[in-house]
Amino acid sequence: MSAPEPLVLQALQGHTQECEKWPGPRAVKIYVASVYNDFREERRQILELVGPELQSTYDDRYIEIEFVDMHYGTDGGDETNPALLRYHLEEIRCCNQTSKAGYFLCFIGGDASSYQPVLPFKIDVDRFEKLVKVDSSQAALVRACYKLHSDDSYHLEADDKWFSDLLEREEQRSRLATIQKAFNALVLNALADGANVADLLRSPVEIQCELALELLSNGKHPKGMIAIYRDISDLEPDDSKITTLAHSRLNKLHKKLEETLPEGHIIRLETTSADSSRTDGSDNEEKLSPFRDRVQTVVSSLVDDSLSTEPDQGKGRKKTVQEVFLEHITHLRICIEHNRLYKVTVKQIEDVAKSILNNAKENYDNRSRHPPILIYGPDASGKSTLLTHLYFKCEEFFPKPVLRIIRFSASTPRSAYNLELLRVMCQQISIILNIPEGYLPKDASFDPLYINNWFQSLLKRCEDMENEILLIFIDNVHRVNPLECDIVTGLSWLPMSLPRNVFLVCTSAVSLEQLQLTPAQKEKFKGQNCYYLLDAIEETPENNSYGDFIDGAFDNLEVVFGGKAFSKLAGYITCSEFGLTELELLELLMPTSNSEAVITLKDANFNFSSVCVAKYMMKTLISENVVSGRSTWRWRAAAASARARRRYVRVQSALRDAHSDLAALHFANFLNDTDDTDTSEAQEPGCVDDDDALLDSTPFHSGTRTAAAFTQRHVEESWLHLLLAGDFSKLKDLTVCNFDFLLAAVQTVTISYLRCILEHVRCYILDRDVELVYGAVRKASDILTRDPMQLGAQIIAWLRPAVARRGVLATLVTAAMAWCDGYDKPLLVPLNGWLQPPIASTVRVVSVGGSTPGAGARLLQLAPSGQHLVLAPSAGDPQLWHVMSNSKVHTFKGHSGRILCMCVTRESQYLLTGSEDTSVIVWDLHTLAIKTKILEHIAPVLCVAAIVNRSLVISGGEDSAVIVTSLVDGTLITKIDHHRGPVTAVKVILDGEILVTCSQDGTVCTWNVDNFTLLNTVSAGVPIHLMDVTEDNVFLITLQGENELHLRTFLTGTYLHPLKRHKAKVKCFCVGHDSARAAVGCADQRIYVYSLHSGQLLRTLAAAHDLAALAVADKDHFLLAAGGNRVTIYSFHTEDNLTNFRPTKQMKRRQTKSTTNITLLQAEQSELIPISCLEVSRDGQLAASGCARGLVRVWQLSTHRLQATLSGHMGHITCVTFSPNNLLVLSGSEDRTVVVWQLADNSPSLTYKGHQAALQSLVMMSDGRRAMSGDRTRNVHVWLVDSGIILHSTTGPNASIEVTLNMKYAVLSDGDTSVRIWALAEGDSGEDRRSVSHAERITCFVLTADSKFVVTGSMDMSLKVWQLDGGKLSQVLVGHSDIVTCVAVSITNKNQVVSGSWDCNLIVWDINTGSDLHLLSGHLGKVTCVKVTGDGSIAVSGAEDKTLIIWETKRGLALTSLALHVPLLGFQITSDCARIVVHLLDRGCLPIICLHNTPATYVKIPTYAAPTKNVDELRPLAPKRPMRRLLKKEVSLDTYTWQKKYGHLTSAAMMAQVDERLKRRFSVSASMEEISKIQEAKNKDLGSQVSLGPEEAAIAQSQHFDQLEALWNKISPPRRRSNKSLSKQSSLIERLDSSDEEHTPVEEQEHMVE
């Protein structure tokens, strides 16, 4: 096991000495220096062309490339401002410090007059005195700006005079200009006097270059500087003295650069004439392209150099170490930085620290177990300081080496969730304790419980390590997001007692009572040495994390940058979860559409320069951390973030906008083309067909996947912004239901992080698609932990059956298929579905209201968004709840009595409530305010409805009146006094054209809304309590009495049927949007779901609370039930309630179009009947399955379609088999018959009725004429397939039968300790049956392809190899440590045997030496079945852990695997393993799985000719007959030889016939030589099986041609089109052909002809 590198290991153990060498941010930041007026075009191209070009090159290495041009977006007025220059020089130092490669690029040359001087920062005393020796006004001005310092020089000290107000610059600029002028004059005077002051007139560019050169020699980058040089224009006679000085200085600088910089780093530009630089852009782009290329080359070579030194990411182990290392150093850096800035000054903190360390020491010395330490204090009370102090102090306290792990919760994505925080810590502990099993246990599962136990078990391991001490520090433990999923309270993983050498210190800003701990933990942690309280610290000026300091700083910054601009900047930083990089801030704050424009803070926009200034001005508030390789800005103190949130993003809309901007920033390249995708949704009905083709048949659409790459940044943060911005459709399209995103999450982070993301999203939105993806990921998370490459296959397997024709999930599944298709290594991909939709029937239970009496919910309505509910408690005001986060948003106050009815309008957001206080109130759900109040009733209001498009409110009450009022102002429009009893329900249908009312007087009336005339009355005769009409206006459902629900037609009132399977009192009911189902809630806490069409009960849902109200969400995705103080959400989608879903819909549709017509009803039902037996044809094109109801189904494997259903048996099918030429299927059944089916027309050609008991086994011999079958009374028959004549029979074991390929021997077994070898050639006589045996029961056996050996596996843990001829034992294979369950051999590789056992392993053996070549271990359950491909290169195994694994037998490696999630009984593979057909336990569906890119080649099983057409010849010969051999030696039987040697035996007529046949048949393409080759192979068997008489020989010859003809016709379909269909290896993209006939792969034709 390779140990991690020492540097990495040291950091992981918590040592910080080497922190300089840790990998820095993955960013290249290059400062661009030049004068403002020159090189404008070049600078623009570097920013707009070179930068993006480089960025796209390094995107996949996650490197950010940033060129900083301080002149961009400025007006040049501050070019020579010394204060600004300070910031810029600081920025150059910063570039040198943080950039990965290259930090400075300068443009030098051009016109010397544009190099204007800037005030120097310091001047030594004597030179300064020389300057100001004259007492002039100019000298006084200059003197005022400089102060003498202790280092004997004058320093410039008046920055705030000319750089304190960034908004209005004019005044400060003019002030600076006068001083600069005065200074220039003084210097020129002094020069004239011969003083050495020329260098005081340097321009900013020169100063920047000098700094860069200085950093070159002693900074991080010895080669990181690039100079771009243009010849300096010659001096003109009228040039000023300053220009002349600049000219000479520039020449010197140029020389110096040439001396110091490497060859390629100086780029020359040709001088341009003044006017040409003003020409149009395209000219310039061409002119400057060599310049761009050179810059690009230099920068890329620098980046490549730096990348080549970084450690290789590696796979598996290395990757884990790298991930944990990067995570830990992020926290360590925060810790070091924090410790550098804040020292412990407050007495209280010191005392706490001392007492903690002393207790720890004491516990360690006394070897006593102890609880963890919890420190609680409000924000800014010094918790983090205390923690970092302890971190560095503890080394001094303990004698032994200390291992330390520190986490600042929520500062990185991996520390934001319980599950991830714990997982990474567990892996880190495993690495530093060097646990031999590796950093991820073999059975690892990222399940909360599993990780909890893993953590506890690691702590136990620490106990055994004598000389290590482990300290774990977690800051702000209350910030960890527990997510709903955690079975127990969020922090229950905190152990209650720790071993003597493990210490755990946590801090929290939330008190112990409110932390998510279990009651036992709370009790335990209250102890004195365990729970420390810190008081808020005095607010001293030094403490810059307390409130007033922060507010003051914010006020200050608002003055400098302007409130609008600063609040924009602060808002973004506040909303970003893990901070923003400088580049991202610039993208948000700097408009780049017009490169010439001046960017001003007045418009709240920033440019490079202003962001740079902001960065240094906000130093105290902001910290820069490296998070996942990016240096990000975030608020340093919790208090700052809280205050910024209050100040800058207080309004909901501002918050959403900020999040949308951040999301748009991440998804910029994804969102460009959204417009065209939205339009396709609009044309729904028109384009159904092609859309179906999309999700249909093949898993492999090579739809071009124009996926923009998701980076780690997207996975970590972007989805959160979409979620918080409330943009749910984009959230689904781009992230949680986007395959590339899921893949990026699993690959860049882990599956457990993906689970956390989905959990987090589920806390906000109730959505079927999200539930399905979450269900699939959750169910597959264990397997993805071990094998992330299975993501595509798992998504297809779980979601393909559940998705609709179109929509976001269809796209997800298609993308998963396309990814699998593009994958270039072997991969198992499901072609059809066998799993139920991964959505639980109860999605969520939300507790609402307190436990106070009367708080229980009584009415329930869904708000139009589908994310909120309106609940009316049995007493009190209605409330608005957000479903998934379980939070109350608002209470509607306005009624004085109980709420009796509620209704939410679908079209616009109004809520109507009717109450006992006789009033109806209309609320606006947007503003949550009262819109109108209607006081027309004189008794309690029982029902209410609205017609929004006519602005009417309709309400019915106990005063038996229906009152119609205006929605706008509540005025009465009309009152209908028709009913003679309280009106119990009103319903508006047909878009508000018709109103239906019902009453306790037993009538349902229908009214025309235009003039409120009565249209129709249905009389029930008994009081009606509730009524509903289905959405398609077909059914009317009424509740009469306590529990009688009656169904009538709505239009005519005809009585249909009652819904009567429930016995208890009905509390509520509602009708599905599909108008086909009704859900009825009863007093027995059950919900009954009925089909309206048939009145049958479809399913019953149990609720754990009383039921008071039901509601169905849009599209019938969910059913919500309220009652007591809970709301339960059930999945209510039609597909979820089938016991097993039906064959995919497209299949039915296709069949109605196509010619094969199967009775669909049978197909439908047999989907639900378990499959009993399974067989794949020899050519790998078809599979046949028999099921318990007497049906045989034939599947086409290339298209995974059902080809035919054969029904003819009366009893269960027990066995099926194909004939060698794949033209027949034989099926045996419990009705004691075997049926021979012709596949050409799916008709039975023969029913064999020779057996007297149910059939048990059936096998077809390789001549295609004889079949062998065994029944349950131990009778075995051999019979002819075409006539049903019995050739011979015997009694013997027959639970499994195999016949050798040369048809000489049959091997029979009953699963006891012996198997019997029956020599078929010798018939029924006695000596033919030898049996071979093991000490214990034989579990499996297999015949080798050369018909020489049988290999048996037994419960005695061994395998034995027996010779068939004579039954001698030739080899014993010992090596398994449990029962051997399965064994397999290949066709061509004669030496290899593969066996599987209950010890969870497989072994590859050499049959000759008996040695084990490879041990294949990978299954977590007992191996139950194994198959090997024809060429022996690949073995496939299935085990009780419900997975299939594909192994490469040569090297003994697992290539790929697939979790099936359901128990499997066995499987069959095609000869090259391109398809695997799985037999599941008790399931009626047949998973067909494709091994994409299978390494195996197709091997044809040799076929054997039947000797003659005469029945007697197939019977064994009388034993003692002498064998006259006609053919002494093996000769070729081509026509020529035949005529030469045996011509005299054959009549001329016969010869002519043979000749004729040959010409006729094989003229197509096979030449005679090829036929004779086939013949040679057969010859051996012809010669040895039967002694040929001359006539028989002739007949054999012609019959052989008959067979060849049959073969030939089979494999050479009529050539109707040139399209060669699916060739076996090349591609898995299916060609949808117009005809339904099946082709045989071209390669196979060649095999057959050879």
Salt bridges, closest charged atoms under 4 A:
GLU18 OE1 - LYS21 NZ 2.98
ASP38 OD1 - ARG230 NH1 3.43
GLU41 OE2 - ARG44 NH2 2.77
GLU42 OE2 - ARG230 NH2 2.62
GLU48 OE1 - ARG44 NH1 2.74
ASP69 OD2 - ARG43 NE 3.09
ASP75 OD1 - ARG173 NH2 3.11
ASP78 OD1 - ARG169 NH2 2.99
ASP78 OD2 - ARG173 NH2 3.07
GLU90 OE1 - ARG93 NH1 3.35
GLU91 OE2 - LYS29 NZ 2.88
GLU91 OE1 - LYS615 NZ 3.20
ASP151 OD2 - LYS122 NZ 3.95
ASP151 OD2 - HIS155 NE2 3.32
GLU157 OE1 - LYS147 NZ 3.97
GLU157 OE2 - HIS149 NE2 2.92
ASP159 OD2 - ARG86 NE 2.89
GLU168 OE2 - LYS602 NZ 3.59
GLU171 OE2 - ARG175 NH2 2.92
ASP193 OD2 - LYS133 NZ 3.06
ASP199 OD1 - ARG127 NH2 2.54
GLU206 OE1 - ARG249 NE 2.59
GLU210 OE1 - ARG202 NH1 2.21
ASP231 OD1 - ARG268 NH1 3.49
GLU258 OE2 - HIS254 NE2 3.38
GLU258 OE2 - ARG268 NH2 3.63
GLU285 OE2 - ARG44 NH2 3.43
GLU310 OE1 - ARG26 NH1 3.19
GLU310 OE2 - ARG61 NH2 3.95
GLU310 OE1 - LYS100 NZ 3.39
GLU323 OE2 - ARG414 NE 2.82
GLU323 OE2 - ARG423 NH2 2.96
GLU327 OE2 - HIS331 NE2 2.88
GLU337 OE1 - ARG340 NH2 2.84
GLU337 OE2 - ARG636 NH2 3.55
ASP351 OD1 - LYS347 NZ 3.14
ASP365 OD2 - LYS361 NZ 3.47
GLU395 OE2 - HIS15 ND1 3.91
GLU395 OE1 - ARG404 NH1 3.51
GLU396 OE1 - LYS393 NZ 4.00
GLU420 OE1 - ARG423 NE 2.70
GLU437 OE2 - ARG461 NH1 3.23
ASP447 OD1 - ARG755 NH1 3.65
GLU463 OE2 - ARG369 NH1 3.04
GLU466 OE1 - ARG367 NH2 3.27
GLU466 OE1 - ARG500 NH1 3.79
GLU484 OE1 - ARG844 NH2 4.00
GLU513 OE2 - LYS526 NZ 3.18
GLU523 OE2 - LYS526 NZ 3.79
ASP551 OD2 - ARG643 NH1 2.59
ASP551 OD1 - ARG647 NH1 3.57
ASP555 OD1 - ARG647 NH2 2.75
GLU558 OE2 - ARG647 NH2 2.72
GLU582 OE1 - LYS29 NZ 3.10
GLU582 OE1 - LYS615 NZ 3.04
GLU584 OE1 - ARG713 NH2 2.68
GLU684 OE2 - ARG806 NE 3.13
ASP691 OD1 - ARG806 NH2 3.44
ASP692 OD1 - ARG805 NE 2.74
ASP692 OD2 - ARG1149 NH1 2.24
ASP696 OD2 - ARG1150 NH2 3.16
ASP696 OD2 - ARG1201 NH2 3.42
GLU716 OE1 - ARG630 NH1 3.93
GLU717 OE1 - ARG713 NH1 3.12
GLU717 OE2 - HIS721 NE2 2.93
ASP727 OD2 - LYS730 NZ 3.46
ASP740 OD1 - ARG705 NH2 2.62
GLU759 OE1 - ARG762 NH1 3.82
ASP767 OD2 - LYS732 NZ 2.99
ASP769 OD2 - LYS732 NZ 3.07
GLU771 OE2 - ARG762 NE 2.95
ASP824 OD1 - LYS825 NZ 3.86
ASP877 OD2 - LYS893 NZ 3.63
GLU916 OE2 - ARG898 NH2 3.31
ASP917 OD2 - HIS895 ND1 3.51
ASP959 OD2 - HIS937 ND1 3.32
GLU993 OE2 - ARG950 NH2 3.35
ASP1001 OD2 - HIS979 ND1 3.42
ASP1010 OD1 - ARG950 NH1 2.91
ASP1028 OD1 - LYS987 NZ 3.31
GLU1031 OE2 - HIS1073 ND1 2.50
GLU1044 OE1 - HIS1046 NE2 2.98
ASP1074 OD2 - ARG1077 NE 2.96
ASP1116 OD2 - ARG1077 NH2 3.79
GLU1135 OE2 - LYS1145 NZ 3.26
ASP1136 OD2 - ARG768 NH1 2.83
GLU1164 OE2 - ARG1142 NE 3.21
GLU1164 OE2 - LYS1148 NZ 3.94
GLU1230 OE2 - ARG1272 NH2 3.56
ASP1231 OD2 - HIS1209 ND1 3.36
ASP1263 OD2 - ARG1266 NE 2.99
ASP1271 OD2 - HIS1251 ND1 2.96
ASP1282 OD2 - ARG1265 NH2 3.86
ASP1310 OD2 - ARG1274 NH1 2.91
ASP1328 OD2 - ARG1329 NE 3.60
ASP1356 OD2 - HIS1334 ND1 3.10
ASP1399 OD2 - HIS1376 ND1 3.26
ASP1441 OD2 - HIS1419 ND1 3.31
GLU1448 OE1 - ARG1451 NH2 2.77
ASP1602 OD2 - LYS1509 NZ 3.56
ASP1602 OD1 - ARG1561 NH1 3.74
GLU1605 OE2 - ARG1561 NE 3.24
ASP1633 OD1 - ARG1617 NE 3.97
ASP1633 OD2 - HIS1639 NE2 3.52
GLU1637 OE2 - ARG1616 NH2 3.10
